[in-house]
Each structure stands twice: as C-alpha cells, then as structure tokens.
C-alpha cells in the first residue's frame, strides 16, 4: 500500500507527535511504500521568522531519521520541494465550497485556543488534501481527531472528479488508518500540542524531560486511597509506552491504593528515557552531517515528484490548463 503523512515544522516535535504519528510511520515503512513530508508551508500559519522556519524544518528531518526512518524504504521530503502541491491546492479551491471549510473542527479548535485567524489557517484543509492526493496515496495514518480531514479530502477529490473528470476518477480518495493513540494528553490534561505549550519534547535534555513528566496534572486523591486509571493523564500516556503485562500491574496498583502519582510519573520518565535516550544520541551524530540530511530530503522529493508530475499533467489536461512546452 502507498502511505502518505506529514509533520508540521512549527515547533519541536513532542511525545504526542511520536505516539500519535511518528511511531506508526516508522512501523509502516517495513511493508509499504511510504511518503512522509515536512509540512513547512503549513507551518507558515504560525511561523513568520525565516531563520526559525529553516531550523525547524531541518529539526523534523533529524527527528525522523534519529527515530528510525530508513530513507531506502521511505521517501522523506520538504513540502516546498513538491510545487505540484500548491498548484493542486488552487484547483481544489476552485471546486470546494466555503461551507466545507467552515465545518472543520480543527480550525474552530485553534481559534478557541487563541490562534490568529488567517486565510492560511482557514484553507489549511485544502492544502492538506493536495498533499494527500498528489502522490495517489492509499492510506493516511492519523489519530481520531484528524479523520475529518481525510473525509474532507475525499469530498474534494469527488468535487474535482465530478467537475473535470468526465466520468473518470482522476483523483483517488485514500482511507484513514487509525492508530492506537487517538489523543495523547499534555501535561495539563488537554491534547498535547506545540501550540498549547503543554508538550513533552522528544529531544529535550533528560533533566528537562523528567521535570515536564513530573509536572503532569493529576487529581488530589491521597496516596492511601484507590485511584481511577481511566481518568489519569499519566496512566493514559503510560498505556501507550509499556507492554500490556506491565500496564495491568500498574492498573492493579491504582485500584488497590497505597500508591502516589509520583511513583507512576517516575516510571513514565524512565520509560521515556529508555525509548528516546538512544535516539537522542543518534540525532546528535546526524546533526553533524548536514550534507547527508539534505541528500535524504532531495532524494525523497525526487521520488515523490515521480508520481506527482504525471498526475499533475493529467489534472491540467482535464481542466484545460496549458503550460509552455
């Protein structure tokens, strides 16, 4: 199957990014044709410093490679290295009604969190649809909160085919592939997000990472009393990072009482370091080799354009758009 997903380069990648997306991306590369892009156009909705934009884009590439992305198996590229994406976005905009975008839950959520409204933020789903459709992906791995965007992508593909397809399915709608981590809570209990300041960064120092984990919001249940794991933010994260047998033991300890939240936070901090400590060391080595990282991105873009260019030519032909030979 052909898999497509992207990560926005709008801040340091965090545990929610890993559990909600990156972990699955790395696993899927073993048996599928995978295309993963760094969404640096999308990041312009919040990042307006050019030096920071370049730095964060490179950070995402380093993070992917440190966590195990194999560039011989998966194509990793910058969104800006695929010009067909923005071309297709405009064409989709011309067949998509404003009402569809107004129903986007993520847009409303971002506004409620204080992000400034812009046409870029409002039209985000159209650019996202172009990202997905231009490489003719079969699967898009997402968390539950992103399923609406995949449904909107299918709608836009249908609008285009209905308008310009002449009975042919030129744009193929993919399926959402849900993962285990529907929503990863941040240290305040809300969805972990770069935008909300509640994240646990993947490659912070061990000291800072532990400090963030130990600050995860919990209730005031006394140590000696039983606790409900189903309502605990720490348990929710731990459940995505340990084996089922260990998780069952922690659940028993919660329900039995006599355990403080500090105990489970310490275990989560240990598990975090076990998981990301080796990757942190690998990332430090990769950071010294700029040519290698850039080469991975250039080669990934070539592989993506091998699909995007002929599809874009077909789209232009269907629309009656001419370009110089």
Secondary structure, DSSP 8 states (H G I E B T S, - for coil): -EEEEEEE-SS--BHHHIIIIIHHHHHHTTTSEEEEEEETTGGGGT---HHHHHHHHHHHHHHHHHHT--TTTEEEEEGGG-THHHHHHHHHHTTS-HHHHHT-HHHHHHHHTT----HHHHTHHHHHHHHHHTTT-SEEEE-GGGHHHHHHHHHHHHHHHHHHSTT---S---EEEE-S-S--B-TTSSB--GGGT---BTTS-HHHHHHHHHT-------TTS---GGG-HHHHHHTTTS-HHHHHHHHHHHHH----HHHHHHHHHHHHHHHHHHHHHHHHHHTT-HHHHHHHHHHHHHHHHHHHHHHHHHHHHHHT-----
